[in-house]
Amino acid sequence: MEIREYIRLCCVKRGNMTEAELARRTGQTPQNLNNKYKRNTFKISELEKVADALDANLVVTFVDKETGEPII
């Protein structure tokens, strides 16, 4: 699943928040957010802002490609 799809799913689960509203809540323009989706150029700090806007925590995990298990 691509990041845009995942963020859209989270927005729907959080009351159908639009991408424009998410952009405003993260301090950027809708155009800038859309460009980040297209280029897939999110920084961790930007994803943390998205998480905050969605009233959520960001969790980043490395997963072993062979086993599919998280690397702890």
Distance bins in CASP14 RR format, pairs under 12 A and 6 or more apart:
PFRMAT RR
TARGET T0000
AUTHOR 0000-0000-0000
RMODE 2
METHOD distances of the structure
MODEL  1
1 7 0 0 0 0 0 1 0 0 0 0 0
1 8 0 0 0 0 1 0 0 0 0 0 0
1 9 0 0 0 0 1 0 0 0 0 0 0
1 10 0 0 0 0 0 1 0 0 0 0 0
2 8 0 0 0 0 1 0 0 0 0 0 0
2 9 0 0 0 0 0 1 0 0 0 0 0
2 36 0 0 0 0 0 1 0 0 0 0 0
2 37 0 0 0 0 1 0 0 0 0 0 0
2 38 0 0 0 0 0 1 0 0 0 0 0
2 39 0 0 0 0 0 1 0 0 0 0 0
2 40 1 0 0 1 0 0 0 0 0 0 0
2 42 0 0 0 0 0 1 0 0 0 0 0
3 9 0 0 0 0 0 1 0 0 0 0 0
3 10 0 0 0 0 0 1 0 0 0 0 0
3 33 0 0 0 0 0 1 0 0 0 0 0
3 36 0 0 0 0 1 0 0 0 0 0 0
3 37 1 0 0 1 0 0 0 0 0 0 0
3 38 0 0 0 0 0 1 0 0 0 0 0
3 39 0 0 0 0 0 1 0 0 0 0 0
3 40 1 0 0 1 0 0 0 0 0 0 0
3 41 0 0 0 0 1 0 0 0 0 0 0
3 42 1 0 0 1 0 0 0 0 0 0 0
3 43 0 0 0 0 0 1 0 0 0 0 0
3 46 0 0 0 0 0 1 0 0 0 0 0
3 47 0 0 0 0 1 0 0 0 0 0 0
3 50 0 0 0 0 1 0 0 0 0 0 0
3 58 0 0 0 0 0 1 0 0 0 0 0
4 10 0 0 0 0 0 1 0 0 0 0 0
4 11 0 0 0 0 0 1 0 0 0 0 0
4 19 0 0 0 0 1 0 0 0 0 0 0
4 22 0 0 0 0 0 1 0 0 0 0 0
4 33 0 0 0 0 1 0 0 0 0 0 0
4 34 0 0 0 0 1 0 0 0 0 0 0
4 35 0 0 0 0 0 1 0 0 0 0 0
4 36 0 0 0 0 1 0 0 0 0 0 0
4 37 1 0 1 0 0 0 0 0 0 0 0
4 38 0 0 0 0 1 0 0 0 0 0 0
4 39 0 0 0 0 0 1 0 0 0 0 0
4 40 0 0 0 0 1 0 0 0 0 0 0
4 41 0 0 0 0 0 1 0 0 0 0 0
4 42 0 0 0 0 1 0 0 0 0 0 0
4 50 0 0 0 0 0 1 0 0 0 0 0
5 11 0 0 0 0 0 1 0 0 0 0 0
5 12 0 0 0 0 0 1 0 0 0 0 0
5 37 0 0 0 0 1 0 0 0 0 0 0
5 40 0 0 0 0 0 1 0 0 0 0 0
6 12 0 0 0 0 0 1 0 0 0 0 0
6 13 0 0 0 0 0 1 0 0 0 0 0
6 37 0 0 0 0 0 1 0 0 0 0 0
6 40 0 0 0 0 0 1 0 0 0 0 0
6 42 0 0 0 0 0 1 0 0 0 0 0
6 47 0 0 0 0 0 1 0 0 0 0 0
6 50 0 0 0 0 1 0 0 0 0 0 0
6 51 0 0 0 0 0 1 0 0 0 0 0
6 54 0 0 0 0 0 1 0 0 0 0 0
6 56 0 0 0 0 0 1 0 0 0 0 0
6 58 0 0 0 0 0 1 0 0 0 0 0
7 13 0 0 0 0 0 1 0 0 0 0 0
7 14 0 0 0 0 0 1 0 0 0 0 0
7 17 0 0 0 0 1 0 0 0 0 0 0
7 18 0 0 0 0 0 1 0 0 0 0 0
7 19 0 0 0 0 1 0 0 0 0 0 0
7 22 1 0 0 1 0 0 0 0 0 0 0
7 23 0 0 0 0 0 1 0 0 0 0 0
7 25 0 0 0 0 0 1 0 0 0 0 0
7 26 0 0 0 0 0 1 0 0 0 0 0
7 33 0 0 0 0 1 0 0 0 0 0 0
7 34 0 0 0 0 0 1 0 0 0 0 0
7 36 0 0 0 0 0 1 0 0 0 0 0
7 37 0 0 0 0 1 0 0 0 0 0 0
7 40 0 0 0 0 0 1 0 0 0 0 0
7 42 0 0 0 0 1 0 0 0 0 0 0
7 46 0 0 0 0 0 1 0 0 0 0 0
7 47 0 0 0 0 1 0 0 0 0 0 0
7 49 0 0 0 0 0 1 0 0 0 0 0
7 50 1 0 0 1 0 0 0 0 0 0 0
7 51 0 0 0 0 1 0 0 0 0 0 0
7 53 0 0 0 0 1 0 0 0 0 0 0
7 54 0 0 0 0 1 0 0 0 0 0 0
7 56 0 0 0 0 0 1 0 0 0 0 0
7 58 0 0 0 0 0 1 0 0 0 0 0
8 14 0 0 0 0 0 1 0 0 0 0 0
8 15 0 0 0 0 0 1 0 0 0 0 0
8 16 0 0 0 0 0 1 0 0 0 0 0
8 17 0 0 0 0 1 0 0 0 0 0 0
8 18 0 0 0 0 1 0 0 0 0 0 0
8 19 1 0 0 1 0 0 0 0 0 0 0
8 22 0 0 0 0 1 0 0 0 0 0 0
8 33 0 0 0 0 0 1 0 0 0 0 0
8 37 0 0 0 0 1 0 0 0 0 0 0
8 50 0 0 0 0 0 1 0 0 0 0 0
8 54 0 0 0 0 0 1 0 0 0 0 0
9 15 0 0 0 0 0 1 0 0 0 0 0
9 16 0 0 0 0 0 1 0 0 0 0 0
9 17 0 0 0 0 0 1 0 0 0 0 0
9 54 0 0 0 0 0 1 0 0 0 0 0
9 56 0 0 0 0 0 1 0 0 0 0 0
10 16 0 0 0 0 0 1 0 0 0 0 0
10 17 0 0 0 0 1 0 0 0 0 0 0
10 19 0 0 0 0 0 1 0 0 0 0 0
10 22 0 0 0 0 1 0 0 0 0 0 0
10 47 0 0 0 0 0 1 0 0 0 0 0
10 50 0 0 0 0 1 0 0 0 0 0 0
10 51 0 0 0 0 1 0 0 0 0 0 0
10 53 0 0 0 0 1 0 0 0 0 0 0
10 54 1 0 1 0 0 0 0 0 0 0 0
10 55 0 0 0 0 0 1 0 0 0 0 0
10 56 1 0 0 1 0 0 0 0 0 0 0
10 57 0 0 0 0 0 1 0 0 0 0 0
10 58 0 0 0 0 0 1 0 0 0 0 0
11 17 1 0 1 0 0 0 0 0 0 0 0
11 18 1 0 0 1 0 0 0 0 0 0 0
11 19 1 0 0 1 0 0 0 0 0 0 0
11 20 0 0 0 0 0 1 0 0 0 0 0
11 21 0 0 0 0 1 0 0 0 0 0 0
11 22 1 0 0 1 0 0 0 0 0 0 0
11 23 0 0 0 0 0 1 0 0 0 0 0
11 25 0 0 0 0 0 1 0 0 0 0 0
11 26 0 0 0 0 0 1 0 0 0 0 0
11 33 0 0 0 0 0 1 0 0 0 0 0
11 50 0 0 0 0 1 0 0 0 0 0 0
11 51 0 0 0 0 0 1 0 0 0 0 0
11 53 0 0 0 0 1 0 0 0 0 0 0
11 54 1 0 0 1 0 0 0 0 0 0 0
11 55 0 0 0 0 0 1 0 0 0 0 0
11 56 0 0 0 0 0 1 0 0 0 0 0
12 18 0 0 0 0 0 1 0 0 0 0 0
12 19 0 0 0 0 0 1 0 0 0 0 0
12 22 0 0 0 0 0 1 0 0 0 0 0
12 54 0 0 0 0 0 1 0 0 0 0 0
13 54 0 0 0 0 1 0 0 0 0 0 0
13 55 0 0 0 0 0 1 0 0 0 0 0
13 56 0 0 0 0 1 0 0 0 0 0 0
14 21 0 0 0 0 0 1 0 0 0 0 0
14 22 0 0 0 0 1 0 0 0 0 0 0
14 25 0 0 0 0 0 1 0 0 0 0 0
14 50 0 0 0 0 0 1 0 0 0 0 0
14 51 0 0 0 0 0 1 0 0 0 0 0
14 52 0 0 0 0 0 1 0 0 0 0 0
14 53 0 0 0 0 1 0 0 0 0 0 0
14 54 1 0 1 0 0 0 0 0 0 0 0
14 55 1 0 0 1 0 0 0 0 0 0 0
14 56 0 0 0 0 1 0 0 0 0 0 0
15 21 0 0 0 0 0 1 0 0 0 0 0
15 22 0 0 0 0 0 1 0 0 0 0 0
15 54 0 0 0 0 1 0 0 0 0 0 0
15 55 0 0 0 0 0 1 0 0 0 0 0
16 22 0 0 0 0 0 1 0 0 0 0 0
17 23 0 0 0 0 0 1 0 0 0 0 0
17 24 0 0 0 0 0 1 0 0 0 0 0
17 25 1 0 0 1 0 0 0 0 0 0 0
17 26 0 0 0 0 0 1 0 0 0 0 0
17 50 0 0 0 0 0 1 0 0 0 0 0
17 53 1 0 0 1 0 0 0 0 0 0 0
17 54 1 0 0 1 0 0 0 0 0 0 0
17 55 0 0 0 0 0 1 0 0 0 0 0
17 56 0 0 0 0 0 1 0 0 0 0 0
18 24 0 0 0 0 1 0 0 0 0 0 0
18 25 0 0 0 0 0 1 0 0 0 0 0
18 30 0 0 0 0 1 0 0 0 0 0 0
18 33 0 0 0 0 0 1 0 0 0 0 0
18 34 0 0 0 0 0 1 0 0 0 0 0
18 53 0 0 0 0 0 1 0 0 0 0 0
19 25 0 0 0 0 0 1 0 0 0 0 0
19 26 0 0 0 0 0 1 0 0 0 0 0
19 28 0 0 0 0 0 1 0 0 0 0 0
19 29 0 0 0 0 0 1 0 0 0 0 0
19 30 1 0 0 1 0 0 0 0 0 0 0
19 31 0 0 0 0 0 1 0 0 0 0 0
19 32 0 0 0 0 0 1 0 0 0 0 0
19 33 1 0 0 1 0 0 0 0 0 0 0
19 34 1 0 0 1 0 0 0 0 0 0 0
19 35 0 0 0 0 0 1 0 0 0 0 0
19 36 0 0 0 0 0 1 0 0 0 0 0
19 37 0 0 0 0 1 0 0 0 0 0 0
19 50 0 0 0 0 0 1 0 0 0 0 0
19 53 0 0 0 0 0 1 0 0 0 0 0
20 26 0 0 0 0 0 1 0 0 0 0 0
20 27 0 0 0 0 0 1 0 0 0 0 0
20 28 0 0 0 0 0 1 0 0 0 0 0
20 29 0 0 0 0 1 0 0 0 0 0 0
20 30 1 0 1 0 0 0 0 0 0 0 0
20 31 0 0 0 0 1 0 0 0 0 0 0
20 32 0 0 0 0 0 1 0 0 0 0 0
20 33 0 0 0 0 1 0 0 0 0 0 0
20 34 0 0 0 0 1 0 0 0 0 0 0
20 53 0 0 0 0 0 1 0 0 0 0 0
21 27 0 0 0 0 0 1 0 0 0 0 0
21 28 0 0 0 0 0 1 0 0 0 0 0
21 30 0 0 0 0 1 0 0 0 0 0 0
21 33 0 0 0 0 0 1 0 0 0 0 0
21 50 0 0 0 0 0 1 0 0 0 0 0
21 53 0 0 0 0 1 0 0 0 0 0 0
21 54 0 0 0 0 0 1 0 0 0 0 0
22 28 0 0 0 0 1 0 0 0 0 0 0
22 29 0 0 0 0 0 1 0 0 0 0 0
22 30 0 0 0 0 1 0 0 0 0 0 0
22 32 0 0 0 0 0 1 0 0 0 0 0
22 33 1 0 0 1 0 0 0 0 0 0 0
22 34 0 0 0 0 0 1 0 0 0 0 0
22 36 0 0 0 0 0 1 0 0 0 0 0
22 37 0 0 0 0 0 1 0 0 0 0 0
22 46 0 0 0 0 0 1 0 0 0 0 0
22 47 0 0 0 0 0 1 0 0 0 0 0
22 49 0 0 0 0 1 0 0 0 0 0 0
22 50 1 0 0 1 0 0 0 0 0 0 0
22 51 0 0 0 0 0 1 0 0 0 0 0
22 52 0 0 0 0 0 1 0 0 0 0 0
22 53 1 0 1 0 0 0 0 0 0 0 0
22 54 1 0 0 1 0 0 0 0 0 0 0
22 55 0 0 0 0 0 1 0 0 0 0 0
23 29 1 0 0 1 0 0 0 0 0 0 0
23 30 1 0 1 0 0 0 0 0 0 0 0
23 31 0 0 0 0 1 0 0 0 0 0 0
23 32 1 0 0 1 0 0 0 0 0 0 0
23 33 1 0 1 0 0 0 0 0 0 0 0
23 34 0 0 0 0 1 0 0 0 0 0 0
23 35 0 0 0 0 0 1 0 0 0 0 0
23 36 0 0 0 0 1 0 0 0 0 0 0
23 37 0 0 0 0 0 1 0 0 0 0 0
23 46 0 0 0 0 0 1 0 0 0 0 0
23 49 0 0 0 0 0 1 0 0 0 0 0
23 50 0 0 0 0 1 0 0 0 0 0 0
23 53 0 0 0 0 1 0 0 0 0 0 0
24 30 1 0 0 1 0 0 0 0 0 0 0
24 32 0 0 0 0 0 1 0 0 0 0 0
24 33 0 0 0 0 1 0 0 0 0 0 0
24 49 0 0 0 0 0 1 0 0 0 0 0
24 53 0 0 0 0 1 0 0 0 0 0 0
25 33 0 0 0 0 0 1 0 0 0 0 0
25 49 0 0 0 0 1 0 0 0 0 0 0
25 50 0 0 0 0 1 0 0 0 0 0 0
25 51 0 0 0 0 0 1 0 0 0 0 0
25 52 1 0 0 1 0 0 0 0 0 0 0
25 53 1 1 0 0 0 0 0 0 0 0 0
25 54 0 0 0 0 1 0 0 0 0 0 0
25 55 0 0 0 0 0 1 0 0 0 0 0
26 32 0 0 0 0 1 0 0 0 0 0 0
26 33 1 0 0 1 0 0 0 0 0 0 0
26 36 0 0 0 0 1 0 0 0 0 0 0
26 42 0 0 0 0 0 1 0 0 0 0 0
26 43 0 0 0 0 0 1 0 0 0 0 0
26 45 0 0 0 0 0 1 0 0 0 0 0
26 46 1 0 0 1 0 0 0 0 0 0 0
26 47 0 0 0 0 1 0 0 0 0 0 0
26 48 0 0 0 0 1 0 0 0 0 0 0
26 49 1 0 1 0 0 0 0 0 0 0 0
26 50 1 0 1 0 0 0 0 0 0 0 0
26 51 0 0 0 0 1 0 0 0 0 0 0
26 52 1 0 0 1 0 0 0 0 0 0 0
26 53 1 0 1 0 0 0 0 0 0 0 0
26 54 0 0 0 0 1 0 0 0 0 0 0
27 33 0 0 0 0 1 0 0 0 0 0 0
27 46 0 0 0 0 1 0 0 0 0 0 0
27 49 1 0 0 1 0 0 0 0 0 0 0
27 50 0 0 0 0 0 1 0 0 0 0 0
27 52 0 0 0 0 0 1 0 0 0 0 0
27 53 0 0 0 0 1 0 0 0 0 0 0
28 34 0 0 0 0 1 0 0 0 0 0 0
28 35 0 0 0 0 1 0 0 0 0 0 0
28 36 0 0 0 0 1 0 0 0 0 0 0
28 37 0 0 0 0 0 1 0 0 0 0 0
28 42 0 0 0 0 0 1 0 0 0 0 0
28 43 0 0 0 0 0 1 0 0 0 0 0
28 46 0 0 0 0 1 0 0 0 0 0 0
28 49 0 0 0 0 1 0 0 0 0 0 0
28 50 0 0 0 0 0 1 0 0 0 0 0
28 53 0 0 0 0 0 1 0 0 0 0 0
29 35 0 0 0 0 1 0 0 0 0 0 0
29 36 0 0 0 0 0 1 0 0 0 0 0
30 36 0 0 0 0 0 1 0 0 0 0 0
30 37 0 0 0 0 0 1 0 0 0 0 0
31 37 0 0 0 0 0 1 0 0 0 0 0
31 38 0 0 0 0 0 1 0 0 0 0 0
32 38 0 0 0 0 0 1 0 0 0 0 0
32 39 0 0 0 0 0 1 0 0 0 0 0
32 41 0 0 0 0 0 1 0 0 0 0 0
32 42 0 0 0 0 0 1 0 0 0 0 0
32 46 0 0 0 0 1 0 0 0 0 0 0
33 39 0 0 0 0 0 1 0 0 0 0 0
33 41 0 0 0 0 0 1 0 0 0 0 0
33 42 0 0 0 0 1 0 0 0 0 0 0
33 46 0 0 0 0 1 0 0 0 0 0 0
33 47 0 0 0 0 0 1 0 0 0 0 0
33 49 0 0 0 0 0 1 0 0 0 0 0
33 50 0 0 0 0 1 0 0 0 0 0 0
33 53 0 0 0 0 0 1 0 0 0 0 0
34 40 0 0 0 0 0 1 0 0 0 0 0
34 41 0 0 0 0 0 1 0 0 0 0 0
35 41 1 0 0 1 0 0 0 0 0 0 0
35 42 0 0 0 0 0 1 0 0 0 0 0
35 46 0 0 0 0 0 1 0 0 0 0 0
36 42 1 0 1 0 0 0 0 0 0 0 0
36 43 0 0 0 0 1 0 0 0 0 0 0
36 46 1 0 0 1 0 0 0 0 0 0 0
36 47 0 0 0 0 1 0 0 0 0 0 0
36 49 0 0 0 0 0 1 0 0 0 0 0
36 50 0 0 0 0 1 0 0 0 0 0 0
37 46 0 0 0 0 0 1 0 0 0 0 0
37 50 0 0 0 0 0 1 0 0 0 0 0
40 46 0 0 0 0 0 1 0 0 0 0 0
40 47 0 0 0 0 0 1 0 0 0 0 0
41 47 0 0 0 0 0 1 0 0 0 0 0
42 48 0 0 0 0 1 0 0 0 0 0 0
42 49 0 0 0 0 1 0 0 0 0 0 0
42 50 1 0 0 1 0 0 0 0 0 0 0
42 51 0 0 0 0 0 1 0 0 0 0 0
42 58 0 0 0 0 0 1 0 0 0 0 0
42 60 0 0 0 0 0 1 0 0 0 0 0
43 49 0 0 0 0 1 0 0 0 0 0 0
43 50 0 0 0 0 0 1 0 0 0 0 0
43 58 0 0 0 0 0 1 0 0 0 0 0
43 60 0 0 0 0 0 1 0 0 0 0 0
44 50 0 0 0 0 0 1 0 0 0 0 0
44 51 0 0 0 0 0 1 0 0 0 0 0
44 58 1 0 0 1 0 0 0 0 0 0 0
44 59 0 0 0 0 0 1 0 0 0 0 0
44 60 1 0 0 1 0 0 0 0 0 0 0
45 51 0 0 0 0 0 1 0 0 0 0 0
45 52 0 0 0 0 0 1 0 0 0 0 0
45 58 0 0 0 0 1 0 0 0 0 0 0
45 60 0 0 0 0 0 1 0 0 0 0 0
46 52 0 0 0 0 0 1 0 0 0 0 0
46 53 0 0 0 0 0 1 0 0 0 0 0
46 58 0 0 0 0 0 1 0 0 0 0 0
47 53 0 0 0 0 0 1 0 0 0 0 0
47 54 0 0 0 0 0 1 0 0 0 0 0
47 56 0 0 0 0 0 1 0 0 0 0 0
47 57 0 0 0 0 0 1 0 0 0 0 0
47 58 1 0 1 0 0 0 0 0 0 0 0
47 59 0 0 0 0 0 1 0 0 0 0 0
47 60 0 0 0 0 1 0 0 0 0 0 0
48 54 0 0 0 0 0 1 0 0 0 0 0
48 56 0 0 0 0 1 0 0 0 0 0 0
48 57 0 0 0 0 1 0 0 0 0 0 0
48 58 1 0 1 0 0 0 0 0 0 0 0
48 59 0 0 0 0 0 1 0 0 0 0 0
48 60 0 0 0 0 1 0 0 0 0 0 0
49 56 0 0 0 0 0 1 0 0 0 0 0
49 58 0 0 0 0 1 0 0 0 0 0 0
50 56 0 0 0 0 1 0 0 0 0 0 0
50 57 0 0 0 0 0 1 0 0 0 0 0
50 58 1 0 0 1 0 0 0 0 0 0 0
51 57 1 0 0 1 0 0 0 0 0 0 0
51 58 1 0 1 0 0 0 0 0 0 0 0
51 59 0 0 0 0 1 0 0 0 0 0 0
51 60 0 0 0 0 0 1 0 0 0 0 0
52 58 0 0 0 0 1 0 0 0 0 0 0
59 70 0 0 0 0 0 1 0 0 0 0 0
60 70 0 0 0 0 0 1 0 0 0 0 0
60 71 0 0 0 0 0 1 0 0 0 0 0
61 68 0 0 0 0 0 1 0 0 0 0 0
61 69 0 0 0 0 0 1 0 0 0 0 0
61 70 1 0 1 0 0 0 0 0 0 0 0
61 71 1 0 0 1 0 0 0 0 0 0 0
61 72 0 0 0 0 1 0 0 0 0 0 0
62 68 0 0 0 0 0 1 0 0 0 0 0
62 69 0 0 0 0 0 1 0 0 0 0 0
62 70 1 0 0 1 0 0 0 0 0 0 0
62 71 1 0 1 0 0 0 0 0 0 0 0
62 72 0 0 0 0 1 0 0 0 0 0 0
63 69 1 0 0 1 0 0 0 0 0 0 0
63 70 1 0 1 0 0 0 0 0 0 0 0
63 71 1 0 0 1 0 0 0 0 0 0 0
63 72 0 0 0 0 0 1 0 0 0 0 0
64 70 1 0 0 1 0 0 0 0 0 0 0
64 71 1 0 1 0 0 0 0 0 0 0 0
64 72 0 0 0 0 0 1 0 0 0 0 0
65 71 0 0 0 0 0 1 0 0 0 0 0
END
